[in-house]
Amino acid sequence: MSTQGFDHMVDWLVVGSGAGAMVSAIVAHDLGATTLLLEKSPLYGGSSAMSGGGLWIPNNHLMAGVGINDSYDDALAYLQAVTGGGVSEARLRAYLDHSPKMTKYLCEKTRVDLVSLPEYPDYYPNAPGSRPGGRALEPKAFHARHLGDEFLKMRETAIQELIMGRVSMTVAEARILFCKTPGWVALMTRLMARYGLDLPWRFRSARDRTLGMGNALVGMLRASLLDRSVPLWLQTPARELVVESGRVVGVVVEREGRTLRIGGTKGVVLAAGGFDASQPMREKYLPNPTRAEWSAANPASTGDAIQMGLAIGAAVGLMDDAWWSPTTVVPGEERARLLVIEKSLPGTIMVDQKGQRFVNEALPYNDVVNAMYAKNTPAAPTVPCWLVFDATARSKYPLGPFLPGAQQPDWALPGRIKREYLKKAESVEALATLIGVDPTGLRATVTRFN
């Protein structure tokens, strides 16, 4: 390609700064390519930093260490079953061929340190080839001192992944705390003490420097980029793809008030996420009703890369689908909260406007939202719906912004939450009237459920 007309040139140009973008940049650098990452927002990490940080990698090299065997054929059978023919066998095999290699490479060549979760089962345990655990991997806790000043440029952890909105934990630790398995009190004490005694950092920021989940994964990858001196340009939105002779050779960006043309001699990678925060794209492609404020993902994810691709005739797929989860919009919070666990707790049910339960809440979160849209009708809307629970569930479990009632009784909740969010009544019929659903329908549902 010609280098004329470009303000900056690299071999490998990556748009986005989530986990996939960073892995691409790391491997390209290790193969000898000059590399640059572009991030449009002031914060790197994207939805990866806000996520649980888990990787689903069949046949990974860490499974044997937790006593779980796997096989390529079983993993292929599982993927074929759960994708239902919607993905080509060639693509499934490509994933199975390369994802274990990717995982081992990261563990051996970068700061990434993963553990296999033996009690985190595949989402469809009755599908052929499933495993009771081991395929799910999570990053170990990672200390932000390895990032220096780059730490506060990382997108923050989603609030539902933090204890009291402040203290981080790993998935394994979250399971111990949530299930109150033996040792949970000591674990909670250690986590709170670790957070409080991180001096003098506590006087600088409320953020926990011991990172867990998505922040840990992105922190490890960012530290690996720093080790390699791979540049990451923040506040540099990509606006247009540069095409020569039918090939994408660069990107037009805005940086520090200037329009620049950045060339990628060996490749341009678009790893800038989806369109979670774009209301027009949601209305065009996703099932309706849909609202950007219902998303718990990266607020900077507005479909820019997709739009740039469409502008040059690129193919797209699965635009009507998503990595779904029920969410709840809490007054006063910037982002919606995922209800990954709360939706399926004992003593809780999801009901439509007729007061009828319409889904098995213990299904994988993707399937719950698919059911919400499949069952949604003008006569009995399920989008949005209500999560109804009893006093026992309120007392025992954390629910959205609430700690268990035994630790945070209703009288201790913020006034705005009690006024605008939590609806409480002394009878099923009174509650139904309060939330605007059919009292007879809700009574019949509760009776049948009980």
C-alpha positions in Angstrom: 0.0 0.0 0.0 1.1 3.6 -0.6 2.1 5.5 2.5 1.3 8.8 0.9 -1.5 10.8 2.4 -1.2 9.2 5.9 -0.3 11.1 9.0 0.8 8.0 10.9 1.7 4.5 9.9 1.8 1.2 11.8 1.7 -2.5 10.7 -1.3 -3.4 12.8 -4.0 -0.9 13.6 -6.7 -1.8 16.2 -9.9 0.1 16.8 -11.1 -0.5 20.3 -9.5 -1.3 23.7 -11.4 -4.2 25.2 -10.0 -7.6 25.8 -10.2 -8.8 22.2 -8.5 -5.6 20.9 -5.7 -5.9 23.5 -5.0 -9.5 22.7 -4.9 -8.8 19.0 -2.4 -6.0 19.7 -0.2 -8.1 22.0 0.1 -11.0 19.6 0.7 -8.7 16.6 3.5 -7.0 18.5 5.0 -10.4 19.5 5.1 -11.4 15.8 7.1 -8.3 15.0 4.5 -5.8 13.9 4.3 -2.2 15.0 1.0 -1.8 16.7 -1.4 0.9 17.8 -4.8 0.8 19.6 -7.4 3.6 19.2 -10.0 4.2 21.9 -12.7 7.0 21.4 -13.5 7.5 25.0 -11.2 8.8 27.9 -11.3 5.3 29.4 -9.9 2.1 28.1 -11.3 -1.4 28.6 -14.8 -1.1 27.2 -17.5 -3.6 28.2 -14.7 -6.1 29.0 -13.6 -4.0 32.0 -17.2 -3.9 33.2 -17.8 -7.6 32.8 -17.3 -10.6 34.9 -14.1 -11.2 33.0 -14.9 -14.9 32.3 -13.7 -16.9 29.3 -15.4 -20.0 28.1 -12.6 -22.1 26.7 -13.2 -25.9 26.0 -10.3 -28.2 26.3 -8.2 -25.6 28.0 -4.9 -26.5 29.6 -6.0 -25.6 33.1 -8.9 -28.1 33.4 -6.8 -31.1 34.3 -5.6 -29.2 37.4 -9.1 -29.2 38.8 -9.8 -32.8 37.9 -12.0 -32.3 34.9 -11.2 -34.0 31.5 -12.4 -32.6 28.2 -12.3 -33.6 24.6 -12.4 -31.8 21.2 -15.3 -34.0 20.0 -17.4 -33.4 23.2 -16.9 -29.7 22.9 -17.9 -29.7 19.2 -21.0 -31.7 20.0 -21.9 -29.2 22.7 -21.4 -26.2 20.5 -23.4 -27.8 17.6 -26.2 -28.6 20.0 -26.5 -25.1 21.6 -26.0 -23.1 18.4 -28.6 -25.2 16.6 -27.1 -24.9 13.2 -26.8 -21.1 13.3 -23.0 -21.2 13.1 -21.0 -23.1 10.5 -19.0 -26.1 11.6 -15.9 -24.5 10.1 -16.3 -21.5 12.5 -17.0 -23.8 15.5 -13.9 -25.8 14.7 -11.8 -22.7 14.3 -12.9 -21.6 17.8 -12.0 -25.0 19.3 -8.7 -25.1 17.4 -7.5 -21.7 18.5 -9.1 -20.7 21.8 -7.1 -23.2 23.9 -3.9 -22.0 22.1 -4.8 -18.4 22.8 -5.4 -19.1 26.5 -2.1 -21.0 26.9 -0.2 -18.2 25.0 -1.6 -15.5 27.3 -0.8 -17.5 30.4 2.8 -18.2 29.3 3.7 -15.0 27.5 1.8 -12.2 29.2 0.6 -11.0 32.6 -2.6 -12.8 32.3 -3.1 -15.4 35.1 -6.3 -17.5 34.9 -7.9 -20.2 37.0 -10.3 -22.9 36.0 -13.7 -22.8 37.8 -14.6 -26.5 38.6 -18.1 -25.6 39.9 -19.1 -23.2 37.1 -21.0 -25.5 34.8 -21.8 -25.1 31.1 -25.0 -23.2 30.7 -26.8 -26.1 29.1 -25.9 -29.1 31.3 -28.3 -31.5 29.5 -26.8 -30.8 26.0 -24.4 -33.5 24.6 -20.8 -32.9 25.4 -21.4 -30.5 28.4 -19.1 -30.4 31.4 -20.0 -29.6 35.0 -17.2 -27.0 35.2 -13.7 -26.3 34.2 -14.3 -24.7 30.8 -15.1 -21.4 32.5 -11.9 -19.5 33.4 -11.5 -16.3 35.4 -8.6 -14.0 36.0 -7.0 -14.1 39.4 -7.0 -10.9 41.5 -4.6 -8.3 40.0 -3.1 -5.4 41.8 -3.3 -2.0 40.1 0.1 -0.9 41.2 1.4 -2.7 38.1 -0.5 -0.1 36.0 0.8 3.1 37.7 -1.1 6.1 36.4 -2.8 4.0 33.8 -5.1 2.5 36.5 -7.5 5.5 36.7 -7.8 5.6 32.9 -9.4 2.1 33.0 -13.2 1.9 32.8 -14.6 1.1 36.2 -16.1 -2.2 37.4 -19.9 -2.6 37.1 -21.4 -1.7 40.5 -23.1 -5.1 40.9 -19.7 -6.8 40.9 -18.6 -4.8 44.0 -19.3 -5.3 47.7 -21.2 -2.2 48.8 -20.3 -0.6 45.5 -16.7 -0.3 46.5 -14.8 -3.6 47.2 -13.8 -5.9 44.4 -13.9 -9.7 44.5 -13.3 -12.6 42.2 -16.0 -14.9 40.9 -14.8 -17.7 43.2 -15.0 -15.3 46.2 -18.4 -14.0 45.1 -19.7 -17.6 45.2 -18.4 -18.2 48.7 -19.9 -14.9 50.0 -23.2 -15.4 48.2 -23.7 -19.0 49.3 -22.3 -18.3 52.8 -20.2 -21.4 52.6 -17.8 -22.1 55.6 -15.3 -19.3 55.9 -17.4 -16.6 54.3 -17.3 -14.3 57.3 -13.5 -14.5 57.5 -13.3 -13.8 53.7 -15.5 -10.8 54.0 -13.4 -9.5 56.9 -10.2 -9.9 54.8 -11.7 -8.2 51.8 -13.0 -5.2 53.8 -9.7 -4.9 55.7 -7.6 -5.1 52.5 -9.7 -2.3 51.0 -9.7 0.0 54.1 -6.0 -0.5 54.9 -4.7 0.3 51.4 -3.0 3.5 52.6 -2.3 6.2 51.4 -4.3 5.2 48.3 -7.6 5.4 50.3 -7.1 9.2 50.5 -6.7 9.5 46.7 -9.5 7.4 45.3 -12.4 5.2 46.4 -11.5 2.6 43.8 -10.2 -0.7 45.0 -6.7 -1.3 43.7 -7.0 -5.1 44.1 -8.8 -5.8 40.8 -11.2 -8.6 40.2 -13.3 -10.0 37.3 -13.3 -7.8 34.1 -11.1 -5.1 35.7 -8.5 -7.8 36.5 -8.5 -9.2 33.0 -8.2 -5.8 31.4 -5.6 -4.8 33.9 -3.4 -7.8 33.1 -3.7 -7.1 29.4 -3.0 -3.4 29.8 0.1 -4.2 31.9 1.2 -6.6 29.1 0.8 -3.8 26.5 2.9 -1.5 28.8 5.6 -4.1 29.1 5.8 -4.1 25.3 5.5 -0.3 24.9 2.5 -0.7 22.6 0.7 2.7 22.4 -2.9 3.2 23.2 -4.4 6.5 22.1 -7.4 7.6 24.2 -10.0 10.1 23.1 -9.3 9.2 19.5 -12.6 8.3 17.8 -12.5 6.5 14.4 -14.8 8.1 11.8 -14.1 6.4 8.5 -12.3 3.5 6.9 -9.7 4.2 4.2 -10.0 1.8 1.3 -7.5 1.2 -1.5 -8.0 -1.3 -4.3 -10.9 -3.0 -2.4 -8.8 -3.4 0.8 -9.1 -1.5 4.1 -5.7 0.1 4.7 -6.4 2.7 7.4 -8.8 4.8 9.5 -9.7 8.4 9.6 -9.7 9.6 13.2 -10.1 12.7 15.3 -7.4 13.4 17.7 -6.7 16.6 19.8 -8.9 18.6 17.5 -7.3 17.4 14.3 -8.5 15.0 11.6 -5.8 12.3 11.0 -5.4 9.4 8.6 -3.8 6.4 10.3 -2.5 3.6 8.1 -2.3 -0.1 8.9 0.1 -1.8 6.4 -0.7 -5.4 7.5 -4.2 -5.1 8.9 -6.9 -3.1 10.5 -8.9 -4.7 13.3 -12.3 -3.4 14.3 -12.8 -4.5 17.9 -14.9 -1.6 19.1 -17.9 -3.5 20.5 -21.6 -3.3 19.5 -24.3 -0.7 19.7 -25.6 -1.0 23.2 -25.7 2.7 23.8 -27.2 3.7 20.4 -30.9 4.2 20.6 -31.4 4.5 16.8 -29.5 1.3 16.1 -31.3 -0.6 18.9 -34.7 0.4 17.4 -33.6 -0.5 13.9 -32.1 -3.9 14.7 -33.2 -5.3 18.1 -36.6 -6.5 19.2 -38.8 -3.7 20.5 -39.4 -2.1 22.9 -35.7 -1.4 23.6 -34.0 1.4 25.5 -30.3 2.3 25.7 -30.7 3.1 29.4 -31.6 -0.6 30.0 -28.0 -1.6 29.1 -25.4 -2.3 31.7 -22.6 -2.3 29.0 -20.0 0.4 28.0 -21.9 3.7 27.5 -19.4 4.5 24.7 -20.5 1.5 22.7 -22.5 3.2 20.0 -21.9 1.0 16.9 -19.2 3.2 15.3 -17.2 0.3 13.9 -20.4 -1.4 12.5 -21.4 1.9 10.8 -18.0 2.3 9.3 -18.1 -1.2 7.9 -21.6 -0.8 6.5 -20.5 2.4 4.8 -18.1 0.4 2.6 -20.5 -2.5 2.0 -19.3 -4.9 4.7 -21.5 -7.9 5.7 -23.1 -8.1 9.1 -24.8 -10.8 11.0 -26.7 -11.5 14.2 -27.7 -7.8 14.4 -31.1 -8.8 16.0 -29.4 -10.7 18.8 -27.3 -9.8 21.8 -25.5 -11.1 24.9 -28.8 -10.7 26.8 -29.4 -10.4 30.5 -32.3 -9.1 32.5 -31.4 -5.7 34.0 -32.8 -3.2 36.5 -32.6 0.5 36.3 -31.9 1.9 39.8 -32.7 5.6 40.4 -29.5 7.6 40.8 -27.2 5.1 39.2 -25.4 5.8 35.9 -25.8 2.3 34.4 -28.4 -0.4 34.7 -27.6 -3.5 36.8 -27.5 -7.0 35.5 -29.7 -9.5 37.3 -27.6 -12.5 36.6 -28.1 -14.2 40.0 -31.1 -12.4 41.5 -33.5 -13.5 38.8 -33.3 -17.1 39.8 -33.2 -16.9 43.6 -35.6 -18.9 45.7 -38.8 -17.0 46.5 -38.6 -14.8 43.5 -40.7 -14.8 40.3 -40.9 -12.7 37.2 -44.4 -11.7 36.1 -46.1 -9.8 33.2 -48.7 -7.1 33.5 -51.4 -9.7 34.0 -49.5 -11.0 37.0 -48.6 -14.2 35.3 -45.2 -16.0 35.6 -43.9 -16.5 32.0 -40.4 -17.9 32.3 -38.3 -20.3 34.3 -36.1 -17.7 35.9 -33.2 -20.1 36.5 -32.6 -20.4 32.8 -29.4 -18.8 31.4 -29.8 -15.1 31.3 -29.7 -15.1 27.5 -32.7 -17.4 27.4 -34.6 -15.4 30.0 -34.5 -12.2 27.8 -35.3 -14.2 24.7 -38.4 -15.4 26.6 -39.3 -11.9 27.6 -39.4 -10.8 24.0 -41.1 -14.0 22.7 -43.9 -13.7 25.3 -44.3 -9.9 25.0 -47.8 -8.8 23.8 -49.8 -5.6 24.1 -52.3 -7.3 26.3 -49.6 -8.7 28.7 -46.3 -6.9 28.3 -43.2 -8.7 29.6 -40.8 -5.9 28.5 -40.5 -4.5 31.0 -41.7 -6.9 33.7 -41.7 -7.2 37.5 -39.5 -9.2 39.8 -41.7 -10.2 42.7 -40.3 -11.6 45.9 -41.3 -12.4 49.5 -40.0 -11.4 52.9 -37.9 -14.5 53.2 -36.0 -13.8 50.0 -35.6 -10.1 51.0 -34.2 -11.1 54.3 -31.8 -13.8 53.0 -30.4 -12.5 49.7 -28.9 -9.5 48.0 -31.3 -8.2 45.3 -30.2 -5.5 42.9 -29.1 -2.5 45.0 -30.2 -4.1 48.3 -28.1 -6.0 50.7 -29.9 -8.9 52.4 -32.6 -7.5 54.7 -30.9 -9.1 57.7 -28.0 -6.6 57.0 -29.9 -3.8 55.4 -33.6 -3.7 56.5 -36.1 -1.7 54.5 -36.0 1.2 57.0 -32.3 1.6 56.2 -32.8 1.9 52.5 -32.3 5.4 50.8 -35.5 7.4 50.6 -35.4 7.6 46.8 -35.2 3.8 46.5 -38.2 3.4 48.8 -40.2 6.1 46.9 -39.3 5.3 43.3 -38.0 1.7 43.1 -39.0 -0.8 45.7 -42.8 -1.5 45.9 -44.0 -3.2 49.1 -47.4 -4.3 50.4 -49.0 -6.5 53.1 -50.9 -8.7 50.6 -50.5 -10.0 47.1 -53.6 -8.2 45.9 -52.4 -4.9 47.4 -49.0 -5.3 45.8 -50.6 -6.0 42.4 -52.6 -2.8 42.7 -49.5 -0.9 43.6 -47.5 -2.1 40.6 -50.3 -2.0 38.2 -50.8 -5.7 37.4 -53.9 -7.8 37.6 -54.6 -8.7 41.2 -56.5 -11.9 40.4 -53.7 -13.0 38.0 -50.9 -12.3 40.5 -52.8 -14.2 43.3 -53.3 -17.2 41.1 -49.6 -17.1 40.1 -48.4 -16.9 43.6 -50.7 -19.7 44.8 -49.6 -22.0 42.0 -45.9 -21.1 42.6 -46.2 -21.8 46.3 
